[in-house]
Amino acid sequence: MAQNLATAELTTQQIVTDVLSTIDREREREIISRRFGLFDRKETLEQIGDMLGITRERVRQLEKSVVAKLKASSEQGSVPHIFDFETKVVEYLEANGQVARVSELTKKLSDTNDRNEQARVAFLSQLCPKLVFIGEDDNYYASVGVLSANDEKALKQKVAKLIEAIKKIAEPKPIADIAKTANVGSSVEAAALASTSKQLATLNGRWGLVKWPMVNPKNIRDKIYVILKENGKHMHFNEIAEAIKESDFKRKDVTTQAIHNELIKDKRFVLIGRGIYALKEWGYEKGTVADIITEVLREAGEPLHRDEIVKRVLKSRFVKETTILLNLQGKPQFKRVAKATYALAE
């Protein structure tokens, strides 16, 4: 079982309850509790204002004022349990790259990791003098860092350097390569920084832009692409289905039939044998065996011996030799011009 935050005796819920008890007015306690979602769902300024009969602006002012007072009290050491909580968080962060997403921090240091528990960790972190808190927005996940290592500006600058390095490399790479290109700390620190950004994602030990399917497959087709790319060669659709089930994808409960359907529809995949698929980017083109023979003879510009035709066709199709020979002998677009030698009929 994970060790509770702060002390072995106190849960974050108990710590938050004790912190709230230092707020004199019940209305202000209510605002903080509801705005941060400490015990129930997080509420908007309007929702709280309607409940309390005050304007949304007044709610915002009271929230800001109370948090500022709690921070000041924390610096003076007069907020209960904050020092113990802060010590435990700093200890974890210093061993894991100096920064972490709130969701990851909560998972590692608390017995539970639901939304309310994450809200409590985020709230308490904002009161700690030795911590820096990054609020969630379009570019960042809610995150907590060690202030002595990076303030908010420095942290975001380092993340920006990692993003630019990844764009420059232009393909998913291990974090060590990215850290070296970006000239950002150690691999551990670079991975921790990268994890705070909504623009980046990681899969199978490599990092890249969140829009890249190789690190952030969003649908079945993307997952098929990742499996084939990782395998490096053609696969039967049953093998692809099994590989997805054994993968690290977040959602992998897909049927074999659904996978087969997506293989048929997506232009990135080419059927090269009975149930066997490859990536088009590997040089494969869609078409029947007869189409491939036609292309082979057209590119040659001269008649070819059947063994040579078989050899060239097998470079782009995973079929039996007899299938190729039957097409040569049975299709009207091919004619035999000498012993075991064929050309296009036209």
C-alpha angles and dihedrals in degrees: 000000000000118000115254119248119262104002135004089244101048130063121208088252090059091045092051091048090053092046091051090050089066089064106093101207121066092213091058092047088052092051094051093045094050098039093053095037092233097161106005138012118322112258133208127243089253094052093050092044092053091050094048096037096241134111123272088243091056090051090052092049093050093047092051092046095049094047090049091052092049091050091050091049090049091055088053091049095242100119111093118252095351093119092053092046092048093048092053093047094047090049091054095043095048089055093047109046102292095272139055141174113261090240091055094043091051092048093051099043106032137059092235134036106194125134095268093050090051089049090053093050090048092048095049092045090058090058096052115100093209096051134077119211124208112200119220116261138143092296106033140046117226102276142172127214141177106264095211089059099044136354117213094271094049092046093052092046090056091049089051090053090053091051092050091048091052091049089050093049088047097202138064112281138171112274091246090064092047093048090051093050092046093042089228118149124272128334090257093053093044092052091048092050093046091051090063093060123089088202093066135063138177136212133166092001097307131105129212145142114309090240092062112099091211091069101022112031106186101185143017093274092054091049091051089051092052092049093050093043092050092046092050095211143056121298138190113248090244089057090049091052091051092047091053091051090053095044132102092246115135092232117031104148096115128136125242089239092055090051092050091050092052092047089056095048103043117084091211090074127067126197105229101166142359102317090339121126137188135180118270089221088068089070100269121138129200117254145095125284088259089054090053093048089051091052092047092053093043092052091046092053090206140061116286134204112252091244090057091047090051091049093052095043091051089060089070104022131054098212138122118275089236089060090057093046092049090053091049092051099037107040120087094219090071129065133187110238099174139357107319089341123121140190137176112282093231 
